[in-house]
Amino acid sequence: MGSPRVLIVGDVMDDVVAVISRPLRPDTDTPARIERTSGGSAANTAVWLAQESVAVDFVGRVGAADCDRFATEFRSAGVSPYLEADAERTTGTIVIIAQGQSRSMATDRGANVALELSAIPEDSLVGASWLHVTGYSFFHHDHAEVMSAFVTEAAHRGVGVMVDASSSGFLEDFGPERFLDLISSARVLRCNEQEAQILSGSVDVDDAIAMLATRFPSVIVTRGAKGALVWEDGSSHHIEAPHLSVVDPTGAGDSFNAGILAGLAGGASIVASAQRAIELSARCVTQVGARP
């Protein structure tokens, strides 16, 4: 039997990242360092995970004109791609304004909203130790219940399921209770502090994680420079973040997810996996762009 594989299903984006050193000025120019890169939360996690020497299958949907380009990029990064080509929609695009540890994003989901899961080979799910999906695959999907059914099927087959809540703004638009119901089969929920507050209805992060832990076996809440909280088996663990100078926070959560999945796929505990995730995320935020 080969090494444990991880199946990642979700978004692929073209990123335009503008890093600014002063507040954005309305109606005039603001100096910026701008880079154009490939992105998408799920796609970024797949690439980071492959860098950790984990076998990764990735399923997503892009504009037909970009299918070969993205497939080549994924293979070069060590990821096995299974991409649906959309003849009508273009590849999703996101414009990111990054300043220090904060960022704002303008998002066009593009072809991602029509992901059909038809590109998933049967043996990818059969051979997977973990499945990772993000909230983005639910928020704007034409049929969010299809994603929910897929997550449930994977869990019933004994595949560990990890879900990243992804976006506080989109969670509010979508409805937190609806989202929690759709991902109820997940074994691990990963969210940031603001997302945890929205999902739980509590402004206190300790209360928020305790409430979410009544619905999922493991909950991880990332808190930026404050590190991360991990809840498992009735107790909370704090993982310290290293002190460093943040260049661009884009992809911090995606690389963190990869660290968690790398640890879990290798048989590590959730706490040990979170420590690995913190270290990987620290590498990500000291560079421009969301991928290694």
TIKENU-418351 format. One record per residue: x, y, z of N, C-alpha, C, O in turn. Coordinates in steps of 0.2 Angstrom, whole numbers, padded with zeros to 4 digits, always signed. Example, Ala and Ser with C-alpha at 12.3 -4.5 7.8 and 13.67 -1.06 7.14 Angstrom:
2
+0066-0028+0039+0062-0022+0039+0066-0016+0039+0071-0017+0042/+0064-0011+0035+0068-0005+0036+0064+0000+0039+0067+0006+0040/
REM end
This chain:
292
+0004-0006+0000+0000+0000+0000+0004+0006+0000+0009+0006+0004/+0003+0011-0004+0007+0017-0005+0006+0022+0001+0002+0020+0006/+0009+0027+0001+0009+0032+0007+0002+0035+0007-0002+0036+0002/-0001+0038+0013-0007+0041+0013-0008+0046+0008-0004+0051+0008/-0014+0046+0005-0015+0052+0000-0020+0057+0003-0024+0054+0007/-0020+0063+0001-0025+0068+0003-0029+0070-0003-0025+0072-0008/-0035+0070-0003-0039+0073-0008-0042+0080-0006-0045+0081-0001/-0040+0085-0011-0042+0092-0009-0047+0094-0015-0045+0093-0021/-0053+0096-0013-0058+0098-0018-0060+0106-0017-0061+0107-0011/-0059+0110-0022-0061+0117-0021-0059+0122-0026-0058+0120-0032/-0058+0128-0024-0057+0133-0028-0050+0134-0031-0045+0133-0028/-0050+0137-0037-0044+0139-0041-0045+0146-0043-0050+0147-0046/-0040+0150-0042-0041+0157-0044-0035+0160-0047-0029+0157-0046/-0035+0165-0050-0030+0170-0052-0030+0175-0047-0035+0179-0047/-0024+0176-0044-0023+0181-0039-0019+0187-0042-0015+0187-0045/-0022+0193-0040-0018+0200-0041-0017+0202-0034-0022+0205-0031/-0011+0202-0032-0009+0204-0025-0006+0211-0025+0000+0212-0028/-0009+0216-0021-0005+0222-0021-0003+0223-0013-0008+0224-0009/+0003+0224-0012+0006+0225-0005+0007+0232-0005+0011+0235-0008/+0004+0236+0000+0005+0243+0001+0007+0244+0008+0006+0240+0013/+0011+0249+0009+0014+0251+0015+0011+0257+0019+0013+0259+0024/+0006+0260+0016+0002+0265+0019-0005+0264+0017-0007+0260+0013/-0010+0267+0021-0017+0266+0020-0019+0268+0012-0016+0273+0009/-0023+0264+0010-0026+0265+0003-0029+0272+0003-0034+0273+0007/-0027+0276-0002-0030+0283-0003-0036+0283-0008-0034+0281-0014/-0042+0285-0006-0047+0285-0011-0046+0291-0016-0044+0296-0015/-0048+0289-0023-0048+0294-0028-0042+0296-0030-0041+0301-0034/-0036+0293-0028-0030+0295-0031-0025+0288-0030-0027+0283-0029/-0019+0289-0031-0014+0284-0032-0011+0282-0025-0011+0286-0020/-0010+0276-0024-0006+0273-0018-0001+0269-0020-0002+0264-0024/+0006+0270-0018+0011+0266-0020+0010+0258-0018+0008+0257-0013/+0012+0254-0023+0011+0247-0021+0016+0242-0025+0018+0244-0030/+0017+0236-0022+0020+0231-0025+0015+0226-0027+0012+0223-0023/+0015+0225-0034+0009+0221-0037+0012+0214-0040+0017+0215-0044/+0009+0209-0038+0011+0202-0041+0005+0199-0044+0000+0199-0040/+0006+0195-0049+0000+0191-0052+0002+0184-0051+0008+0182-0054/-0002+0180-0047+0000+0173-0046-0006+0169-0046-0012+0171-0047/-0005+0162-0047-0011+0158-0046-0013+0157-0039-0008+0157-0034/-0019+0156-0037-0021+0155-0031-0028+0151-0030-0029+0146-0034/-0032+0153-0025-0037+0149-0023-0036+0145-0017-0031+0142-0016/-0040+0146-0012-0038+0143-0005-0037+0136-0005-0031+0133-0003/-0041+0132-0008-0040+0125-0009-0034+0123-0013-0030+0118-0011/-0033+0126-0019-0027+0125-0023-0021+0127-0019-0016+0123-0020/-0021+0132-0016-0015+0134-0012-0013+0129-0007-0007+0127-0006/-0018+0126-0003-0017+0121+0002-0014+0115-0002-0009+0112+0001/-0016+0113-0008-0014+0107-0011-0006+0108-0013-0002+0103-0012/-0004+0114-0015+0003+0115-0017+0007+0115-0011+0013+0112-0011/+0005+0118-0005+0009+0118+0001+0010+0111+0003+0015+0109+0006/+0004+0107+0003+0004+0100+0006+0009+0096+0002+0013+0092+0004/+0009+0097-0005+0014+0093-0009+0021+0095-0007+0026+0090-0008/+0022+0101-0005+0029+0103-0003+0031+0099+0003+0037+0099+0005/+0026+0097+0007+0028+0093+0013+0028+0086+0012+0028+0082+0016/+0029+0084+0005+0030+0077+0003+0024+0073+0004+0025+0067+0006/+0018+0075+0004+0012+0072+0005+0009+0071-0002+0009+0075-0006/+0007+0065-0004+0003+0064-0010-0004+0067-0011-0008+0066-0006/-0005+0071-0016-0011+0075-0016-0014+0075-0023-0011+0075-0028/-0021+0074-0022-0025+0074-0028-0029+0080-0027-0032+0081-0022/-0030+0084-0033-0034+0090-0032-0039+0091-0038-0038+0089-0043/-0045+0092-0036-0051+0093-0040-0053+0100-0040-0055+0103-0035/-0054+0103-0046-0057+0110-0046-0059+0111-0053-0059+0107-0058/-0062+0118-0054-0065+0119-0061-0062+0126-0063-0062+0131-0059/-0060+0127-0069-0057+0133-0072-0060+0134-0078-0063+0130-0081/-0059+0140-0081-0061+0142-0088-0057+0137-0093-0051+0136-0092/-0060+0135-0098-0057+0131-0103-0051+0133-0105-0046+0129-0107/-0050+0139-0106-0044+0142-0109-0038+0141-0105-0032+0141-0107/-0039+0140-0098-0034+0140-0093-0032+0133-0091-0028+0132-0087/-0036+0128-0093-0036+0121-0090-0029+0118-0091-0026+0116-0086/-0026+0119-0097-0019+0116-0098-0014+0120-0093-0009+0117-0091/-0014+0126-0093-0010+0130-0089-0010+0128-0082-0005+0127-0079/-0016+0128-0079-0016+0126-0072-0014+0118-0071-0011+0117-0066/-0016+0114-0075-0014+0107-0075-0006+0107-0074-0003+0103-0071/-0003+0110-0079+0004+0110-0079+0007+0113-0072+0012+0110-0070/+0005+0118-0070+0007+0121-0064+0006+0116-0058+0011+0115-0054/+0000+0113-0057-0001+0108-0052+0004+0102-0052+0007+0100-0047/+0005+0100-0059+0010+0094-0059+0017+0096-0057+0021+0092-0054/+0019+0102-0059+0026+0105-0058+0027+0105-0050+0032+0105-0048/+0021+0107-0047+0021+0107-0039+0021+0101-0036+0021+0100-0030/+0020+0095-0040+0019+0089-0036+0012+0087-0035+0011+0082-0031/+0007+0090-0037+0000+0089-0036-0003+0085-0042-0001+0087-0048/-0007+0080-0041-0010+0077-0047-0017+0080-0048-0022+0080-0044/-0018+0084-0053-0024+0088-0055-0029+0084-0058-0028+0080-0063/-0035+0086-0056-0041+0083-0060-0046+0089-0061-0050+0091-0056/-0045+0093-0067-0048+0099-0068-0054+0099-0073-0054+0096-0078/-0060+0102-0071-0065+0102-0075-0064+0109-0079-0063+0114-0076/-0066+0108-0086-0065+0114-0090-0072+0117-0091-0076+0114-0094/-0073+0124-0089-0079+0127-0090-0079+0131-0097-0075+0136-0098/-0083+0129-0102-0083+0133-0108-0087+0140-0108-0086+0143-0113/-0090+0141-0103-0094+0147-0102-0091+0152-0097-0091+0158-0099/-0089+0150-0092-0086+0154-0086-0079+0155-0087-0075+0150-0089/-0076+0160-0085-0069+0161-0085-0066+0159-0078-0070+0158-0073/-0060+0158-0077-0057+0156-0071-0058+0161-0066-0058+0167-0067/-0059+0159-0059-0060+0164-0054-0055+0169-0053-0049+0167-0055/-0056+0175-0051-0051+0180-0050-0052+0184-0044-0058+0185-0042/-0046+0185-0040-0047+0189-0034-0042+0194-0034-0036+0193-0036/-0044+0200-0032-0039+0206-0031-0038+0207-0023-0043+0208-0020/-0032+0207-0021-0030+0207-0014-0026+0213-0012-0021+0214-0015/-0028+0217-0007-0025+0223-0005-0022+0221+0002-0026+0220+0007/-0015+0220+0002-0012+0218+0009-0008+0223+0012-0004+0226+0008/-0009+0224+0018-0005+0229+0022-0004+0226+0029-0008+0225+0033/+0003+0224+0030+0004+0221+0037+0001+0215+0037+0001+0210+0033/-0003+0214+0043-0006+0208+0044-0014+0208+0042-0017+0203+0043/-0016+0213+0039-0023+0214+0036-0023+0214+0029-0018+0215+0025/-0029+0212+0026-0029+0211+0019-0037+0212+0018-0041+0210+0022/-0038+0215+0012-0045+0215+0009-0045+0212+0002-0040+0212-0001/-0051+0209+0001-0051+0205-0006-0058+0207-0010-0063+0207-0007/-0057+0208-0016-0063+0208-0021-0063+0202-0025-0058+0201-0028/-0068+0198-0025-0068+0191-0027-0073+0190-0033-0079+0192-0032/-0071+0187-0038-0075+0185-0043-0074+0177-0044-0069+0175-0046/-0079+0173-0042-0079+0166-0041-0078+0163-0047-0075+0157-0048/-0081+0165-0053-0080+0163-0060-0082+0155-0060-0087+0154-0058/-0078+0151-0063-0080+0144-0064-0081+0140-0058-0084+0135-0058/-0078+0142-0052-0078+0138-0046-0086+0137-0044-0087+0132-0041/-0090+0141-0046-0097+0141-0044-0101+0135-0047-0106+0133-0045/-0098+0132-0052-0101+0126-0056-0097+0120-0055-0098+0115-0059/-0093+0119-0050-0089+0113-0049-0094+0107-0048-0099+0107-0044/-0093+0102-0052-0098+0097-0052-0096+0090-0049-0100+0086-0048/-0090+0090-0047-0087+0084-0044-0086+0078-0049-0084+0073-0047/-0088+0079-0055-0087+0074-0060-0080+0072-0062-0079+0066-0065/-0076+0076-0060-0069+0075-0062-0065+0070-0057-0059+0069-0057/-0069+0069-0051-0066+0065-0046-0065+0058-0048-0071+0054-0048/-0059+0055-0049-0059+0048-0050-0061+0044-0044-0060+0046-0038/-0064+0038-0045-0067+0034-0039-0061+0032-0035-0062+0032-0029/-0055+0030-0038-0050+0028-0034-0047+0033-0029-0043+0032-0025/-0048+0040-0031-0045+0045-0027-0049+0046-0020-0045+0047-0015/-0055+0044-0020-0059+0044-0014-0057+0038-0010-0056+0038-0004/-0057+0032-0014-0056+0026-0010-0049+0026-0007-0048+0023-0002/-0044+0029-0010-0037+0029-0008-0035+0034-0003-0030+0035-0001/-0040+0039-0002-0038+0045+0002-0039+0043+0010-0043+0040+0012/-0034+0046+0013-0034+0046+0021-0038+0052+0023-0042+0051+0028/-0038+0058+0020-0041+0064+0022-0044+0067+0015-0041+0067+0010/-0050+0070+0017-0053+0075+0012-0053+0082+0015-0055+0083+0020/-0050+0087+0011-0051+0094+0013-0055+0098+0008-0054+0098+0002/-0060+0102+0011-0064+0106+0007-0064+0113+0011-0063+0113+0017/-0066+0118+0007-0066+0125+0010-0074+0127+0010-0078+0125+0006/-0075+0132+0014-0082+0135+0014-0083+0138+0007-0089+0139+0005/-0078+0140+0003-0079+0143-0003-0083+0139-0008-0087+0141-0012/-0082+0132-0007-0086+0127-0012-0093+0127-0010-0097+0124-0014/-0095+0130-0004-0102+0130-0002-0105+0136-0004-0111+0137-0006/-0102+0142-0002-0105+0148-0002-0108+0150-0009-0114+0153-0009/-0105+0149-0014-0107+0152-0021-0108+0146-0026-0109+0147-0032/-0108+0140-0023-0109+0134-0027-0116+0134-0030-0121+0136-0026/-0117+0132-0036-0124+0132-0039-0129+0128-0035-0135+0129-0034/-0126+0122-0032-0130+0117-0028-0125+0115-0022-0122+0110-0022/-0126+0119-0017-0122+0118-0011-0123+0111-0008-0118+0108-0005/-0129+0109-0008-0131+0102-0005-0127+0096-0009-0126+0091-0006/-0125+0097-0015-0121+0092-0018-0114+0092-0015-0111+0086-0014/-0111+0097-0013-0105+0097-0009-0106+0094-0002-0101+0090+0000/-0111+0095+0001-0113+0092+0007-0113+0085+0007-0111+0081+0011/-0117+0082+0002-0118+0075+0001-0111+0072+0000-0110+0066+0002/-0107+0075-0004-0100+0072-0005-0096+0071+0001-0093+0066+0002/-0096+0077+0005-0093+0076+0012-0095+0071+0016-0091+0067+0019/-0102+0070+0016-0105+0065+0020-0103+0058+0017-0102+0053+0021/-0103+0057+0011-0101+0051+0008-0094+0049+0010-0092+0043+0012/-0089+0054+0009-0082+0053+0011-0082+0050+0019-0078+0046+0020/-0085+0054+0023-0085+0052+0030-0088+0045+0031-0085+0041+0035/-0093+0043+0028-0096+0036+0028-0091+0031+0026-0091+0025+0028/-0086+0033+0021-0081+0028+0019-0075+0028+0023-0071+0024+0022/-0075+0032+0029-0070+0031+0033-0064+0036+0032-0059+0036+0035/-0066+0041+0027-0061+0046+0026-0061+0052+0031-0067+0054+0032/-0056+0054+0033-0056+0060+0038-0058+0066+0034-0055+0067+0028/-0062+0070+0036-0064+0076+0033-0062+0082+0037-0064+0083+0043/-0059+0087+0034-0057+0093+0037-0060+0099+0032-0059+0099+0026/-0063+0104+0036-0066+0109+0033-0063+0116+0035-0063+0117+0041/-0062+0120+0030-0060+0127+0032-0065+0132+0031-0068+0132+0026/-0067+0135+0036-0073+0140+0036-0072+0145+0031-0077+0148+0028/-0066+0147+0030-0064+0152+0024-0065+0159+0024-0061+0163+0023/-0071+0161+0026-0073+0169+0025-0078+0171+0029-0084+0169+0029/-0077+0176+0034-0082+0178+0038-0087+0182+0035-0093+0181+0036/-0086+0186+0030-0091+0189+0026-0095+0185+0022-0101+0186+0022/-0093+0180+0019-0097+0175+0015-0101+0171+0020-0106+0168+0018/-0098+0169+0026-0102+0165+0031-0108+0169+0033-0114+0166+0033/-0108+0175+0034-0113+0179+0036-0118+0180+0030-0124+0179+0032/-0116+0180+0024-0121+0180+0018-0124+0174+0018-0130+0173+0016/-0121+0168+0019-0123+0161+0017-0128+0159+0023-0133+0156+0022/-0126+0161+0029-0130+0159+0035-0126+0154+0039-0125+0148+0037/-0123+0155+0045-0119+0151+0049-0122+0144+0051-0119+0139+0050/-0128+0144+0052-0131+0138+0054-0132+0133+0048-0131+0127+0049/-0134+0136+0043-0135+0132+0037-0128+0129+0035-0128+0123+0033/-0123+0133+0036-0116+0130+0034-0114+0125+0039-0112+0119+0037/-0115+0126+0045-0114+0120+0050-0117+0114+0049-0115+0109+0050/-0124+0115+0047-0128+0109+0045-0125+0105+0039-0124+0099+0039/-0123+0109+0034-0120+0106+0028-0113+0102+0029-0112+0097+0025/-0109+0104+0034-0103+0101+0035-0103+0097+0041-0098+0095+0044/-0109+0095+0044-0109+0091+0050-0105+0085+0050-0104+0082+0056/-0103+0082+0044-0100+0076+0044-0092+0077+0045-0088+0072+0045/-0090+0083+0045-0083+0084+0046-0080+0082+0053-0083+0082+0058/-0074+0080+0052-0070+0078+0058-0066+0083+0061-0065+0084+0068/-0064+0088+0057-0060+0094+0059-0063+0100+0056-0064+0100+0050/-0064+0105+0060-0066+0112+0058-0061+0116+0059-0058+0117+0065/-0058+0120+0054-0053+0125+0055-0056+0132+0053-0059+0133+0048/-0055+0137+0058-0058+0144+0056-0053+0149+0060-0049+0147+0064/-0054+0155+0058-0050+0160+0061-0055+0163+0067-0061+0161+0068/-0052+0168+0071-0056+0170+0076-0063+0173+0075-0068+0172+0078/-0063+0177+0069-0069+0180+0067-0074+0175+0065-0080+0176+0066/-0072+0171+0061-0076+0165+0058-0079+0161+0064-0085+0159+0064/-0075+0160+0069-0077+0156+0075-0083+0160+0079-0088+0157+0081/-0082+0166+0079-0087+0170+0083-0094+0170+0079-0099+0170+0082/-0093+0171+0072-0099+0171+0068-0103+0164+0068-0109+0163+0069/-0099+0158+0068-0102+0152+0068-0105+0150+0075-0110+0146+0075/-0102+0153+0080-0104+0151+0087-0109+0156+0090-0113+0154+0094/-0109+0162+0087-0113+0167+0090-0110+0170+0096-0114+0174+0100/-0104+0168+0098-0101+0171+0104-0095+0175+0102-0091+0174+0098/-0094+0181+0106-0088+0185+0104-0082+0183+0108-0077+0185+0107/-0083+0179+0113-0078+0176+0117-0075+0170+0113-0078+0165+0112/-0068+0170+0112-0066+0165+0108-0066+0158+0111-0066+0153+0108/-0065+0158+0118-0065+0152+0122-0072+0149+0122-0072+0143+0121/-0077+0153+0123-0083+0151+0122-0085+0148+0115-0089+0143+0114/-0083+0152+0110-0084+0150+0103-0081+0143+0102-0085+0139+0099/-0075+0142+0104-0072+0135+0102-0075+0130+0106-0076+0124+0103/-0077+0131+0112-0081+0126+0116-0088+0124+0113-0090+0118+0113/-0091+0129+0110-0098+0128+0107-0097+0124+0101-0100+0119+0100/-0092+0126+0097-0091+0122+0090-0089+0115+0092-0090+0111+0088/-0085+0114+0097-0083+0107+0099-0088+0103+0101-0087+0097+0101/-0094+0105+0102-0100+0101+0103-0103+0098+0097-0107+0094+0097/-0100+0101+0091-0103+0099+0085-0098+0095+0081-0099+0091+0076/-0091+0096+0082-0086+0093+0078-0081+0090+0083-0079+0093+0088/-0078+0084+0081-0073+0081+0086-0067+0085+0087-0064+0085+0093/-0064+0089+0082-0059+0093+0083-0060+0100+0080-0063+0100+0075/-0058+0105+0084-0059+0112+0081-0052+0116+0082-0049+0115+0087/-0050+0119+0077-0044+0123+0077-0046+0130+0075-0049+0132+0070/-0044+0135+0080-0045+0142+0078-0039+0146+0078-0035+0146+0083/-0037+0149+0072-0031+0152+0071-0032+0160+0073-0038+0162+0072/-0027+0163+0076-0028+0169+0079-0022+0174+0077-0020+0179+0081/-0019+0173+0071-0014+0177+0069-0008+0177+0073-0005+0171+0075/-0005+0183+0075+0001+0183+0079+0000+0180+0086+0005+0179+0090/-0007+0179+0088-0008+0175+0095-0007+0168+0094-0008+0164+0099/-0006+0165+0088-0006+0158+0088-0012+0155+0086-0016+0157+0082/-0013+0149+0089-0019+0145+0088-0022+0141+0094-0018+0140+0098/-0028+0140+0094-0032+0136+0099-0034+0130+0096-0037+0130+0091/-0033+0124+0099-0035+0118+0097-0039+0114+0102-0037+0114+0108/-0045+0112+0100-0049+0109+0105-0050+0101+0103-0052+0100+0097/-0049+0097+0107-0050+0090+0106-0051+0086+0112-0047+0088+0117/-0055+0081+0113-0056+0077+0118-0058+0081+0125-0055+0079+0130/-0061+0086+0124-0064+0090+0130-0059+0095+0133-0060+0098+0138/-0053+0096+0129-0048+0101+0132-0046+0105+0126-0045+0103+0121/-0043+0111+0128-0041+0116+0124-0033+0117+0124-0031+0117+0130/-0030+0118+0119-0023+0118+0119-0021+0125+0115-0023+0126+0110/-0016+0128+0118-0014+0135+0114-0007+0133+0111-0002+0131+0114/-0007+0135+0104+0000+0134+0101+0002+0141+0099-0001+0145+0096/+0008+0143+0102+0011+0149+0101+0013+0150+0094+0015+0146+0090/+0013+0157+0092+0015+0159+0085+0022+0162+0086+0024+0165+0091/+0027+0161+0081+0033+0164+0081+0033+0171+0080+0028+0173+0077/+0038+0175+0083+0038+0182+0082+0042+0183+0075+0047+0181+0074/+0038+0187+0070+0041+0188+0064+0038+0194+0061+0033+0196+0063/+0041+0196+0055+0039+0202+0052+0035+0200+0046+0037+0196+0041/+0028+0201+0046+0024+0199+0041+0025+0203+0034+0024+0209+0035/+0026+0200+0029+0026+0203+0022+0020+0203+0019+0017+0209+0016/+0016+0198+0019+0010+0197+0015+0006+0191+0018+0008+0185+0018/+0000+0192+0022-0003+0187+0025-0007+0183+0020-0010+0178+0023/-0007+0184+0014-0011+0180+0009-0008+0173+0009-0003+0172+0008/-0013+0168+0010-0011+0161+0010-0009+0158+0017-0007+0153+0017/-0009+0163+0022-0007+0160+0029-0012+0154+0031-0009+0149+0033/-0018+0155+0030-0023+0150+0032-0022+0144+0028-0023+0138+0030/-0021+0145+0021-0020+0139+0017-0014+0135+0018-0014+0129+0018/-0009+0138+0020-0003+0135+0022-0003+0131+0029-0001+0126+0030/-0007+0135+0033-0009+0132+0040-0013+0125+0039-0011+0120+0042/-0018+0125+0034-0021+0119+0033-0017+0114+0030-0018+0108+0032/-0012+0115+0026-0008+0110+0023-0004+0107+0029-0002+0101+0029/-0001+0111+0034+0002+0108+0039-0002+0104+0044+0001+0098+0046/-0008+0106+0045-0013+0101+0048-0014+0094+0045-0013+0089+0048/-0015+0095+0038-0016+0089+0034-0010+0085+0034-0010+0078+0034/-0004+0088+0033+0002+0084+0033+0003+0080+0039+0005+0074+0039/+0002+0083+0045+0002+0080+0051-0002+0074+0052-0001+0068+0054/-0009+0075+0051-0014+0070+0051-0013+0064+0047-0014+0059+0049/-0011+0066+0040-0010+0060+0036-0004+0056+0038-0004+0050+0036/+0001+0059+0041+0006+0055+0044+0005+0052+0051+0010+0049+0053/-0001+0053+0053-0003+0049+0060-0001+0053+0066-0002+0051+0071/+0000+0060+0065+0002+0064+0071-0005+0066+0074-0010+0066+0071/-0004+0068+0081-0010+0071+0084-0012+0077+0081-0008+0081+0078/-0018+0080+0083-0021+0086+0081-0016+0092+0083-0015+0097+0080/-0014+0091+0090-0010+0096+0093-0003+0097+0089-0001+0102+0088/+0000+0091+0088+0007+0091+0085+0006+0093+0078+0010+0097+0075/+0000+0092+0074-0001+0094+0068-0002+0102+0068+0000+0105+0063/-0005+0104+0073-0006+0112+0073+0001+0115+0074+0002+0121+0071/+0005+0112+0078+0012+0115+0078+0016+0115+0072+0019+0120+0070/+0015+0110+0068+0018+0110+0061+0015+0115+0057+0018+0118+0053/+0008+0116+0058+0005+0121+0054+0007+0128+0055+0008+0132+0050/+0008+0129+0061+0010+0136+0063+0017+0138+0060+0018+0143+0057/+0021+0133+0060+0028+0134+0057+0028+0135+0049+0031+0139+0047/+0023+0131+0046+0022+0131+0039+0019+0138+0037+0021+0142+0032/+0014+0140+0041+0011+0147+0040+0016+0153+0041+0016+0158+0037/+0021+0152+0045+0026+0157+0047+0030+0158+0040+0032+0163+0039/+0032+0152+0037+0035+0153+0031+0032+0157+0025+0034+0161+0022/+0025+0156+0025+0021+0159+0020+0021+0166+0021+0021+0170+0016/+0020+0169+0027+0018+0176+0028+0024+0180+0027+0024+0186+0027/+0030+0177+0026+0036+0181+0026+0038+0182+0018+0044+0184+0017/+0034+0180+0014+0035+0181+0007+0028+0184+0004+0023+0184+0007/+0029+0186-0003+0023+0189-0006+0020+0183-0010+0023+0180-0014/+0013+0183-0010+0010+0177-0013+0008+0172-0008+0010+0171-0003/+0003+0168-0011+0000+0163-0007+0003+0156-0007+0001+0151-0004/+0008+0155-0012+0011+0148-0013+0018+0148-0012+0022+0154-0012/+0021+0142-0010+0029+0142-0009+0032+0144-0016+0039+0144-0016/
REM end
